[in-house]
């Protein structure tokens, strides 16, 4: 095996992409911090039972191994939300509610998908624990949109979903087969009574109207009113759609879920929604940094100033204080071209390279 090869789904980030990644993470986390979300750091791996226990999620997407110290099964995190749930219910269980937490770090998937071939991704996000009300949902979606705008994302679409819709319509019933057919959008296999749910998907106003027409018994009226109130509190320039039967990735969420897309990026760039940590309600969002890097966001202009051998340290410090990135020559053979610089210090001032 060639030592330079990486496993499928993993990659190195070189300059300037690695710098862009750091700037994007910082832009998102600085925005959510301005809304009162305090940063926590969680371990890359922990006991499998801890990773899945807080939210009752499946372990099928976890890369597992045996801890040589305890002999217990451990796993690399595939999502940080469950770790935030563990912290909120244990070490911060005494904290007054709601508690606002933010996070950022890499996650690893056991297998790639056709839509997302990478197995290691950078995930950042925020969680509001203790409430999943209309006000909480509106805040989380607004924070997510503002954070992505701060990262340079434009022309966003918010796609809403109702994760536990079928359980609400058919409480106490085995709905596994129905959910599978709805997930596949297999309208021929869906009973006629539920086929309007597939046809309801579309722009928010149209989809909401079709769902209200479907809801002849009023089972969904309170939920639809709540979602309408959330949308009313969002920026007017945000395009909003609604797909009531979309459940992929929303399996542990409750009455409200959402995905965020941009016309300038590939695939989903964020998602979130309401869920429960044991008996406690919560709502949050995660943003995915890699599609933003691939779209060329946050790379910015490279301003690297080459300092010839013998440049005084005081001069270099003054130039950095002006905002320059300085690259000092360490040998006589060093050059601005070799160090990929855009400028060179000439006669005491930066001059662009020819």
Residue, then its C-alpha position, 0 to 999 in steps of 0.5 A: x500500500x502506498x503510504x500517501x493513500x487515504x481511506x475512501x471518504x477521507x481527504x487532506x485539506x491543503x492551503x487555502x482550503x484549510x484556512x477557509x475551513x477555519x474561517x467558516x467555522x469561526x464565522x458560524x460559531x461567532x454568530x451563534x455566540x452573539x445569540x448567547x450560545x456558549x461553546x462546549x467541546x466533546x470528545x471525538x470518541x466515547x462509549x457507544x452506549x453514551x453516543x446513542x443513549x441520549x437521543x435513542x439513535x441507531x448505532x448503524x452509522x458508527x465506526x466502532x472499536x474496543x477500548x483497550x483500557x476498559x474493554x468496552x465498545x467505543x465509537x467515533x462520533x458521527x454526529x455531535x448532537x447526541x453528545x450535547x444531549x448527554x452533557x445537557x442531561x448530566x453535567x449541565x442537568x442542574x443548569x436553568x432552562x433553556x440552556x444554549x450550547x454551541x459546538x464545532x468539530x469533525x465527525x466520521x460516518x461508517x459509510x459514505x452515501x451517493x449524495x455525500x461521498x465524504x466520510x469525515x466532515x466538519x460539523x458546527x451547530x447550536x442546540x437550545x435545550x429545555x424548549x421546542x416552542x414556536x419561539x424556540x424554533x423561530x430562534x434556531x432557524x433564524x440563528x442558522x440562517x444568520x450564521x450561514x449568511x455570515x459564512x458567505x452563503x447566499x440564495x438559501x432555501x429552507x425545506x421544512x418537514x414534519x418528522x413524526x407526521x405519520x405517528x401523529x395521524x396513526x398513534x399506536x399503529x405499526x406504520x413501518x411499511x407506510x413510512x417506508x413507502x412514503x420515504x421512497x415516494x412510492x405513491x402506487x404503494x401508499x394507501x389512497x388515503x395518504x397519497x395526498x401527503x406526497x402530492x402536498x410537497x412544494x412551496x410553503x404556501x401551497x403545501x400548507x394549503x394542501x395539508x390543511x385540506x387533507x386534515x379534515x379531522x383537525x389532527x394537524x391543525x395545531x402543528x400547522x399553525x405552529x409551523x406557519x407562525x415559525x415561517x412568519x417570523x423568518x426573513x422575507x427574502x428566504x425561500x421556504x418549501x415544505x415536504x411533509x413526508x421527508x424523514x431521511x436523517x430526521x428519524x429522532x426528531x419530533x414535530x419540526x425539522x428543516x434542511x437548508x440548501x443554497x443555489x451556489x452549493x452542492x447538497x444540504x448545507x445545514x439541518x435541524x429540528x426539534x427532538x427530545x433528550x429523555x423527557x426534555x424537549x430541545x431544538x437545534x441545527x447543524x451546519x456542514x462546512x465541507x460543501x461551503x469550502x467546495x463552493x469556494x467560500x471564505x478563501x478570500x484574497x491571498x496577501x503574503x508579503x515576502x521579507x528579504x533576509x535581514x529585515x528588522x523584526x520591528x519592521x516585520x511586526x509593524x507590517x503584521x499590525x497593518x494586516x499583512x501576512x509576512x513570510x521571512x526569508x531564512x536563507x539567501x536562496x529563499x524567494x518570494x516565488x518559492x514561498x508563493x507570496x503576492x508582494x515583496x518588501x522593497x524600499x521599506x514598503x510592500x510592492x506587488x510581484x510582477 
